[in-house]
Amino acid sequence: MSAPAPLSELVGPVIRDLARRSGKDLTRWLDQVARLGGCSEPIRMTGETLTIDAASGEVLHSYNTGTEPHGQLLVRCGNRRASRCPSCAETYRRDTYHLIRAGLLGGSKDVPASVRTHPRVLATLTAPSFGPVHRGPDKNGTLRVCHPRRNGPACFARHAADDPPIGQPLDSDSYDYVGHVLWNAHAGDLWRRFTITLRRHLAGAAGLTQTAFNEQVKVSFAKVAEYQARGVVHFHAVIRLDARTDDNTPAPPPDWATVQLLDGAIRSAAAAVRLDAPNLGQPTRDLMWGEQVDVKEIEPGQLDGTDELTEQKVAGYIAKYATKAAETSGTLDRRIRSFDLAWLQAQGVTDHAARLIRTAWSLGDPVQHPDLLPLRLRKWAHMLCFRGHFSTRSRAYSTTLGALRQARTDYRQAQIAEHGWAFDPDTTLVLAHWKFAGQGYTPGESALASGMTKSLTQPDQGGMTRDGAETVPSA
């Protein structure tokens, strides 16, 4: 979608277009935009629905998009990326927050309150170094000398948090771009291998066979992927130990399953995971996790302004990464085509990200590197070749995003039924036929809609948005 033109030049033509048949078209369009709740790239649908009495076959209600402005119905896009649709991404972030929080606090969403007593940690697994890059402030915000080296690439500047050089290589010619691309492409498999190895190391540390360990203890987790400024992903994961039960409900594990046992097993498992690098006709190092593995115990508590790592802080910390992707490290938030390669910098891509994209495109050549075709490097070049899920969870950790969405739908349906505007689902059938007709506003509609919906997504002083959605704390 192109950038909106000045509102003063577009309001007139937009209104004339919407009111081409009658003033009702404009009124209905304004109503649809208000119902979208700030969605910036709505889906345009055409079709119809029929509500029929199951017993008699009588048509109780019919709807057809032919009566709508442009003959289309606008629905929310549901995109999780904040760079594409801040409104839908905020809904995704809140859902992720409540999913993570339920697995830490329990007492709701079919998770028992006893999970607060289980051993659980926040673990961060990173990638190895592919070459020195410019560094920003430390975790406390203190400016530090970037790379004060006597030999090799060096930088003696103190970069602020928003300095463009942060994450860029000190020496691009010596940076391992091939290793970087291949590591991102295998990051999902590295995580899978890590979860398998973790169970083995937990069993060994407890002095049990794998079978005996799996009969007593289950490892539950929820993780998100985050892009570092250098364009490589790392994972933040809540990892919890539960007792294995017949109904898969989390229960307190045996006394020997402690935080210390979990901490040591995470570090040893991360160090042990290895993947063979693809054969490119030249020596390449194995794919592995970086040496920086951070493990912190999650203490029971509330968001009280202290430095303790509590449930609320962890849920907010993880959820804020669920709506971000590779665009935070200087690339694009859409697929790359061959004609884009010559114009990457002109589209705002950093020199470092552009070189990663071109490396991915080269490695994705089906003639030169047929063995790499399963990695689909060209398809995922805009993601710097990471093609895994950004937010995943084990089956028993807590609820699901689908269940949270369904709860929201059921709540709205109950509201409608309370006012007598809905038919009984037990005695009626709904027949529907829908087609995709496009996505997004025209530039003029975008300018008009953004002015309308801006107030709907602004939280008031009570921590609520004007559409009634509860805000959640951020880390």
N, C-alpha and C positions, 0 to 999 in steps of 0.2 A: 504494500500500500504506500503510495507516494505521500510526501509531506503535505499537510493541509495548506491551502492557499489562505491569504488574509480573509478573515471572516466577513469584512465589509464588502468584499467582491463576490461572495458566494451565497450569502443568506438569501438574497433576492431570487437568483436562479433556482436554488434548492426548494424554496417555498413554492415557486411557480410550478416546478416539476411535480412536487408532492400533491399540490392542489389542482392538478391538471383536469380532474373530473369533478371534484367537489371539495369543500372545506373539510369533509369527513376524512379524506385521505391524510391530510396534514395532522388532524387531531389523532388519528389512529397511529400514524408514524411516531408522533411524540409520545404516545402511550407505550408503544413497543420499546422505544429507546429507554424510557423510564424503567420499564420492567427488566431491561438487560442489566441494570445495576452497575453501569460503568464499563461494560465489556467493550473493548476497543476494536475487536475484529470478529463481529458476530457472524454466525453461519446463516446463510440464506437458504430457506427450504420452500419447496412447493409440494402440495399434496392435499390430502383430505382425510377426515376421520368420520366414522359413523358409530354412534352409540345405539346398540340394539337390545331390546328386551329379550333375554335368552329363552323365555317360555313362549312368548307370542310372536316373536320376530318383528315386532313393531319398532320402527326407527324413532328413537326418543330424541336424538339430537344429531345434527350434522354440521360439519365445518369444512370449508374449502378456502384455500389461500387466494382464490380468485377475487375475493372481496377485499384483500389486503392491499396496501400501497405497493405498487410495482408487481402485484400478484405474488408476493413472497412473505413468509413469516421469518422474523429474526429471532434466533436463539443464541444463548451464550456459547462462546467457542470452547471454554474449558481448558485453555492452554495453560500449562504450568509455568511457562517462562515469563518472568516479570518484564523482560525486554519486549515481549510481544503483546501481552495483555496484563497490565498490573492488577486489574480487578479479579480476573479468574485465577491469576497466580496467588493472590492473597487468600482466596478461598482454599486453594490447594495447600498453602502454607498452614493455615489454621487446622485443616484436616490432619496434616502431618503432625502438627503440634499435639493434637488430642490423641493421635495414635501412639506417639512416643510416650506421652504423659500417662496414658492408661496402662502401659506396660511397666511404668515405674511406680505409680501411686496405687493402682488397683482400685477396687471398690466400685467400679463401673465398667460398662461395656464387656461384661462377662469375664472380667479379670478379677480374681480374689484380692482382697486388701493385703493378704500375706506376702505378696511379691515385694513389699517394702523391706521385708526382712531377709530376702534372698541376697546372695553375693551378686553384685552387679557393678560394672565399671564402664567408664567411657574410654574407649580405645581409639587411637588415631594411628593409622598405618599410611606411610608415605612412600614415594618413589625414590630410587637412588639418584645420585647426582649424574647429570649428563654433561656437566661443564659448569664453571662458576658463573653466577648471574648476579646482577645488582640486587642488594638487599635494602629493605626499608627499616623502619623502627622495630624494636623488639616488642614482645607481648605487652609490656607496660607502656608502650608508646614512646620510649626513650630513643632519641636519635643516636645511631651508632655509625662508626666508620664502616663504609661498605665492605671493601676487601683490601685491607692494608698489607699487601704482600711486597716482599723485596724481589722475588723472582716470579716470572709469569705474569698473566693478566692481573692488574691491580686497579683499585678505585679508592681514593681517599675522601670521597664526598660523604656527607651525611644526608641521605635522602629522606625527605618528608614522605608521609604515607601516600600522597597523591602524585608523587614524581613519576613521570612517564618511564624513566629508565628501569624502574623496579621490575624484576622478573626477566629483563632482557640480558642476553649473554654478554659477558665482558669481552669475549672473543668469539664471534660467530663462526670463524673458519675452523676453530678447534672443537666446537660444540658437537656433541653426538646426536645429530638430528635423526638419524636412522634408528638409533636405540630409543630415543624419546618416542617416536611414532609407534614403534613396535611394542614398547611398554604400555602405552595407552591402549593399544589394540588388544592386549592380553590382560589388562587390569581386572576385568570381570572374572577371567579364569583364575588369575592369581588369588582373588578373594575366595572363589570356590575351593581352591586347593587349601587355602588357609583354614577355612572352617573344618575341612576334613582332618587336616593335620592337628588342629587345636584339640579335637576330641581325642586323638591318639596321644597327644602329650599330656592331656588331663588324666587320661587313664594311667599312663606311665608314672606320672607324679603321684598318683594316689595308690600306686602299687597294685593295680587291677589290670586284668585283661580288657581288651576293648569291648568284648561281649559283656563282661560283668559290669563295666562302667556304663554302657548304654542301657543296661537293664535297670540301673538305679538313677542315673542323672541324664538330664537333657539340657543341651546348650540352646538358649533362645537369644535372638538378637534382632536389632533393627539398625539399619545403616543408611547413610546418605553419602553421595560422592560430591567432592568439592574440587574445583579447579584452582590450583595455585597460580600466582601471577606468571610463572614461567610456562604455563600451559600444560601442566601435567596434573592428573587427578590424584587425590588421596581420599581416604575413607575415614569418616567418623562413625563409630558404631557403639551402641549400647549393647553390652553382652551380659547375659544373666544366666545363672545356673538354677535349674528347677529339678524337682524330683519327677521321675517318669511315672505317669499315672495311666490307668486304663482309658479314662475319658479325655486324656490330653489336656486336662486342666492344670495350670501351674500350681505346684505345691512346694513347701519348703524342702530343700535337698538334705542329704545326710550331713551330720556335723562336720565331717572331714572335708566337705566341699566348701572351702573358704575363699575369701577375696584374695588372700596371698597365693593360694593354689592357682586361681584363675589368672592372676597377674603374671606369675612366672610362666605359665603355659602359653599365654598370649605372646610373650616376648620370645620364648624358645621356638614356638611354631612359626612366627613371622621370620625368624632367622633361618629356619630349615626349608622353607618353601622355595623351590626352584622349578623353572620351566625352561626347556630347551629353546633357544632362539631359532627362528627360521633360518634355513640354509640359503644364504645370499651369494655363495661363491667366495666368501671372504670370512675371516674369523670374526665372530660376534659373541659378545658375552651373554651368559645366561640371564634370563629375566627373573628378578627377585625384588623383594621389598627393600626399601632404604633402611639405613641404620637408625633413623629417628623414629622410634616407636614409643608413643606416649600412652600410659595407662593410669587412669585416676579413678579412685573409688568414688561411688556416688552415695553420699550420705543422705539419710532421711531428713527432710527439713522443708522450709518454705523459702520463698524469694524474699530474704530479709536484708539484702544489701551487704552481706558479708562475703568473704572470699571462698566460702565453702561451696563445693560442687553439689548442689541439691537438685531434686527432681525437676522442679520448675525451670531452673536455669538450663539444665541439660536439654529438656524438651524444646525450649525456645532457641537454644543454640543450634540444635540440629535442624529444626524446622526452617530456619532462615536460609539454609543452603538448598532446600528442596526446590526453590523457584529460580535457581541460578544455573547457568550452564557455561559453555566455553566462551561465550561472548564477553564474560568478565575478564578473560585473559587476552583480549584484543583480536578476536576473530569474529565471524559473522554468525547470526542466529538462523541461518537458512542454508540449504544445500548449495554446494559449489558446482558450477558447470565449467566446462573447458574454456569457454570464452571469458570467465571471470578471472582466470589466472593472471592475465596481463594487467588487470585493473584492481588488484586486491588492496594496495596501499591507497588508491584513490577512493575506495569504499570504506576507509577507516581502519583497515587491518594493519596491525603493527608489523614491522619488518621481521621480527622473530616469528610471529604467528604465520606470516605469509610464507616464510621459508619452510615451516613445518607443513603447511598445506601443500606446497609444491613437492616436498619430499614424499608426502603421502600419495600425491598424484603419480609421482614417478614409480614408487613401489607398487602402486596399484595397476601398473601396466600389465595387461594379461599376456602379452607376448614375452616381455622381459622377465616377469616374475609370476609365472602361472601358479606356483605353489602358494602364493599369498592371496589368491582370489577369494578363498573362504573368509578372509578378514574384511573384505569389502572396503578397502581403504579409501577409494575415491568417493564412495557413497557417504562415508563418515568423515571426510576431510574437514568439513566445517566444524566438527567436534574434536578436531585434532586426533581423530581415529578412536576415541573412546566410544564404544557402542553398547555399553552395558546400561542397566537401569540405574537411575539416580537415587531412587529410594526403594529399598527392599527390606523384607522382614522374614523371619522364620515363622512357620505356621502357628506356633503356640505363643508367640510373643504377646500379642494383644489382638485388638479388632483389626479390621481391614478398611482401606479407603472406600471400597464399595459399600461396606456396611454403614459407614458414616454418611455417604451420599444417600443411601436408601433411607436412613433415619431422617435426614433432612426432607426428602421427598414425602415420606409418610406424615411428617409434621405438617407440611403444607397441605397435603390432602385432607388431613383431619380438620385443619382450619376451614377449608372450603366446605367440607361436609357439615361442619357446625353451623354454617350460614345457609345450608340447604342448597348449595350450588353444585353439588356433586351427586352422581348416581351411585346406587349401591353396587359395589364391584362383585358381590356374590350373585346378583340376579341380572347383570347386564354384561354384554360383550362389546369391546371396542375394536373395530376394524379400521386399520390405518394404512395409508400408502403415501410414502414420502420420497422425495428426490432432492439431491443436493443441487442447488442453483448458483452457488458462489459463496464468497466469503469477503467480509469487510464492507466498509462504507465507501462511497465515492468521496473525493477530497472535500466537496462542499458539505456532504452529510457529516463527515468526520469533524469538521470545524463546528458545525451546529450542535452535534451530539456531545462533543467534549465540553462545551460550555454548559450544556444542560445537566450533565451527570457529574460534574466535578464535585458539587456539594454533597452528592450521595455517598462518596467514598472518603470524605474527610471525617476523621474521628472527632467527637466533641470532647469536652473536658472530663466527661464521665467514663471515657474509654470505650464508647460505643459509636459505631458509624451511624449515619442517619437512616440507613436501611435496617437498623436493629441488630446488626451482626456484632458479636462480642469480639473485642480485640484481645490479643494474647501478648504476654510479656516477651521481650526479646532479650537475648543474652548480651 
